[in-house]
Amino acid sequence: MTSGLWQLVLEGVWVTVQLLFFSALLAGAVSFVVGIARTHRRWIVRFLAGFYTEVFRGTSALIMIFWVYFVLPLAFGWQLVPMWAGTLALGLTYGAYGSEIVRGALNAVDPAQREGGVALSFTPWQRMRLILLPQAIPEMIPSFCNLLIELLKGTALVSIMGMGDLAFSGNLVRLALQESAEIYSYILLIYFVIAFLLTRIMRGLEKRLKAGIGKAPARGVTRRELRRAETTGVGGGAV
């Protein structure tokens, strides 16, 4: 490819990264607000949060993008630019999935921890902030990592609005060069690299958070440690 076409692809990568960042921020905020609301003691709060979750989980992200970008201007008279339309549609959709991750992690915390907070006369918010969330958040990270990668792949849907993301830019390059196999292979590789980097970042975050609550993931025994154990007779090698 020529330098001009590569520049077009790199601009698409930057647009995709921006969209991923803003959508992930919105989805994360929605996940925690709705997920915590799903555990609220008042039934009306749980009902409204559950209703939101079911609506956005049960609708297509592609159709939601269409609705936000094309229907909202007809209904309310204001038009969102493609970046914010895509951010809103993807953030609300994937936030509904994330809310179930939050709800499940909170409900998985040992009930004795809640009872301890009640015994200490903590308010519900103090129990949530000081006891439940610090223990639940590290358990959410693997699931949030999967959801973040799904969100990355979902950003390709915004190309239907003519937004110059990676998928849209790659298609323009394909049309210019008439080389589908080569171009789409490059695009797949770029998506893979971004997803791999996200996975490494999330795994590092998981280890850091678990170490903060005394639950650092167990690491494998290295060859050096194994030889040392054999030399010193640890593990039954010597009596």
C-alpha positions as CSV (number, residue, x, y, z in Angstrom):
1,M,0.0,0.0,0.0
2,T,1.1,3.6,-0.6
3,S,1.8,5.9,2.3
4,G,-1.5,7.8,1.7
5,L,-3.5,4.6,2.1
6,W,-1.6,3.6,5.2
7,Q,-2.3,7.1,6.6
8,L,-6.0,6.5,6.0
9,V,-5.8,3.2,7.9
10,L,-4.0,4.8,10.8
11,E,-6.6,7.5,11.0
12,G,-9.2,4.7,11.2
13,V,-7.3,3.1,14.0
14,W,-7.3,6.4,15.9
15,V,-11.0,6.9,15.4
16,T,-11.7,3.3,16.6
17,V,-9.5,3.8,19.7
18,Q,-11.3,7.0,20.6
19,L,-14.7,5.4,20.1
20,L,-13.7,2.4,22.2
21,F,-12.4,4.7,25.0
22,F,-15.6,6.9,25.2
23,S,-17.9,3.9,24.8
24,A,-16.1,2.0,27.5
25,L,-16.3,4.9,29.9
26,L,-20.1,5.2,29.4
27,A,-20.6,1.4,29.6
28,G,-18.6,1.2,32.8
29,A,-20.6,4.0,34.4
30,V,-23.9,2.4,33.4
31,S,-22.7,-1.0,34.5
32,F,-22.0,0.1,38.0
33,V,-25.1,2.3,38.4
34,V,-27.5,-0.2,37.0
35,G,-25.7,-3.2,38.6
36,I,-25.8,-1.7,42.1
37,A,-29.4,-0.7,41.5
38,R,-30.2,-4.3,40.8
39,T,-29.2,-5.2,44.4
40,H,-31.2,-2.3,45.9
41,R,-33.5,-3.1,48.8
42,R,-36.4,-1.2,47.2
43,W,-38.3,-3.2,44.6
44,I,-39.1,-0.3,42.3
45,V,-35.4,0.5,41.9
46,R,-34.6,-3.2,41.1
47,F,-37.5,-3.2,38.7
48,L,-36.4,-0.1,36.8
49,A,-32.8,-1.3,36.6
50,G,-34.0,-4.8,35.5
51,F,-36.3,-3.2,32.8
52,Y,-33.4,-1.2,31.4
53,T,-31.2,-4.3,31.3
54,E,-33.7,-6.4,29.5
55,V,-34.5,-3.8,26.9
56,F,-30.9,-3.1,25.9
57,R,-29.8,-6.7,26.2
58,G,-32.8,-7.8,24.0
59,T,-32.2,-5.3,21.2
60,S,-29.5,-5.2,18.4
61,A,-26.6,-2.9,18.8
62,L,-26.7,-2.2,15.1
63,I,-30.4,-1.2,15.2
64,M,-29.7,0.9,18.3
65,I,-27.1,2.8,16.3
66,F,-29.6,3.3,13.5
67,W,-32.2,4.5,16.0
68,V,-29.9,7.0,17.8
69,Y,-28.4,8.4,14.6
70,F,-31.5,8.5,12.3
71,V,-34.6,8.4,14.5
72,L,-33.7,10.8,17.3
73,P,-33.4,13.7,15.0
74,L,-36.9,13.0,13.7
75,A,-38.3,12.6,17.2
76,F,-36.6,15.3,19.1
77,G,-35.1,17.6,16.4
78,W,-31.4,17.3,17.4
79,Q,-28.7,15.4,15.6
80,L,-25.7,13.8,17.2
81,V,-22.4,13.7,15.4
82,P,-21.4,10.1,14.5
83,M,-18.8,9.8,17.3
84,W,-21.3,10.6,20.0
85,A,-24.1,8.7,18.4
86,G,-21.9,5.6,18.3
87,T,-20.7,6.2,21.9
88,L,-24.2,6.5,23.2
89,A,-25.6,3.5,21.4
90,L,-22.7,1.2,22.2
91,G,-22.2,2.5,25.8
92,L,-25.9,1.9,26.7
93,T,-26.0,-1.5,25.0
94,Y,-22.8,-2.9,26.5
95,G,-23.5,-1.2,29.8
96,A,-26.6,-3.4,30.1
97,Y,-24.4,-6.5,29.8
98,G,-21.9,-5.1,32.2
99,S,-24.6,-4.5,34.8
100,E,-25.2,-8.2,35.1
101,I,-21.5,-8.7,35.7
102,V,-21.6,-6.2,38.6
103,R,-24.8,-7.6,40.0
104,G,-23.4,-11.2,40.0
105,A,-20.1,-10.2,41.6
106,L,-21.9,-8.2,44.4
107,N,-24.2,-11.1,45.1
108,A,-21.2,-13.5,45.2
109,V,-19.6,-11.7,48.2
110,D,-19.8,-13.7,51.3
111,P,-23.0,-12.8,53.2
112,A,-21.0,-12.7,56.4
113,Q,-19.3,-9.6,55.0
114,R,-22.6,-7.8,54.8
115,E,-23.6,-8.9,58.2
116,G,-20.3,-7.6,59.6
117,G,-21.0,-4.2,58.1
118,V,-24.5,-4.2,59.6
119,A,-22.9,-5.1,63.0
120,L,-20.6,-2.1,62.7
121,S,-23.6,0.1,62.0
122,F,-22.4,1.0,58.5
123,T,-24.9,2.7,56.2
124,P,-25.8,0.8,53.0
125,W,-23.5,3.1,51.0
126,Q,-20.7,2.5,53.5
127,R,-21.1,-1.2,53.2
128,M,-21.1,-1.0,49.4
129,R,-18.1,1.3,49.3
130,L,-15.9,-0.1,52.0
131,I,-16.8,-3.8,52.0
132,L,-18.6,-5.1,49.0
133,L,-17.1,-3.2,46.0
134,P,-13.4,-3.8,47.1
135,Q,-14.1,-7.5,47.1
136,A,-16.3,-7.7,44.1
137,I,-14.4,-5.5,41.6
138,P,-11.4,-7.8,41.3
139,E,-13.8,-10.7,40.4
140,M,-15.4,-8.5,37.7
141,I,-12.2,-7.9,35.8
142,P,-12.0,-11.1,33.7
143,S,-15.6,-10.7,32.6
144,F,-15.2,-7.0,31.9
145,C,-12.1,-7.9,29.8
146,N,-14.2,-10.1,27.6
147,L,-16.9,-7.4,27.4
148,L,-14.3,-4.8,26.5
149,I,-13.0,-6.9,23.6
150,E,-16.6,-7.5,22.4
151,L,-17.0,-3.7,22.5
152,L,-13.9,-3.3,20.4
153,K,-15.4,-5.6,17.8
154,G,-18.7,-3.8,18.1
155,T,-17.1,-0.5,17.1
156,A,-17.1,-1.7,13.5
157,L,-20.8,-1.2,13.4
158,V,-20.5,2.6,13.3
159,S,-19.2,2.4,9.8
160,I,-22.9,2.3,8.7
161,M,-23.0,6.0,9.6
162,G,-20.1,6.7,7.3
163,M,-17.8,7.2,10.3
164,G,-14.1,6.7,9.4
165,D,-13.3,4.0,11.8
166,L,-10.9,1.1,11.1
167,A,-13.5,-1.0,9.3
168,F,-14.7,1.9,7.2
169,S,-11.2,3.0,6.3
170,G,-10.2,-0.6,5.5
171,N,-13.1,-0.9,3.1
172,L,-12.1,2.3,1.3
173,V,-8.6,1.0,0.9
174,R,-10.0,-2.3,-0.4
175,L,-12.1,-0.5,-3.0
176,A,-9.0,1.6,-4.0
177,L,-6.7,-1.4,-4.4
178,Q,-9.2,-4.1,-5.4
179,E,-7.4,-6.4,-2.9
180,S,-9.9,-7.9,-0.5
181,A,-7.8,-10.8,1.0
182,E,-4.7,-8.7,1.8
183,I,-6.5,-5.6,3.2
184,Y,-8.9,-7.6,5.4
185,S,-6.1,-9.7,6.7
186,Y,-4.3,-6.5,7.8
187,I,-7.5,-5.2,9.4
188,L,-8.0,-8.5,11.3
189,L,-4.4,-8.3,12.5
190,I,-4.9,-4.7,13.8
191,Y,-8.0,-5.7,15.7
192,F,-6.1,-8.6,17.2
193,V,-3.2,-6.4,18.3
194,I,-5.6,-4.0,20.0
195,A,-7.5,-6.8,21.7
196,F,-4.2,-8.4,22.9
197,L,-3.0,-5.2,24.4
198,L,-6.4,-4.7,26.2
199,T,-6.1,-8.2,27.6
200,R,-2.6,-7.6,29.0
201,I,-3.7,-4.4,30.6
202,M,-6.8,-5.9,32.2
203,R,-4.8,-8.9,33.5
204,G,-2.3,-6.5,35.1
205,L,-5.2,-4.6,36.6
206,E,-6.7,-7.8,38.0
207,K,-3.4,-8.9,39.6
208,R,-3.0,-5.4,41.2
209,L,-6.5,-5.3,42.6
210,K,-6.4,-8.9,43.9
211,A,-3.0,-8.2,45.5
212,G,-4.6,-5.2,47.2
213,I,-7.1,-7.4,49.1
214,G,-4.7,-10.3,49.7
215,K,-5.8,-12.5,46.8
216,A,-2.9,-12.3,44.4
217,P,-3.3,-15.0,41.7
218,A,-1.2,-18.0,42.3
219,R,1.8,-18.2,40.0
220,G,3.4,-21.4,38.7
221,V,6.5,-22.9,40.1
222,T,9.6,-21.9,38.1
223,R,12.3,-24.3,37.1
224,R,14.8,-22.6,39.5
225,E,12.4,-23.0,42.4
226,L,11.9,-26.7,41.5
227,R,15.6,-27.4,41.3
228,R,16.1,-25.6,44.7
229,A,13.4,-27.7,46.2
230,E,14.9,-30.9,44.9
231,T,18.4,-29.9,46.2
232,T,17.2,-29.0,49.7
233,G,14.8,-32.0,49.9
234,V,11.6,-30.0,50.1
235,G,8.5,-31.9,49.2
236,G,9.7,-35.4,50.2
237,G,12.9,-35.6,48.2
238,A,15.0,-36.1,51.3
239,V,14.4,-37.3,54.8
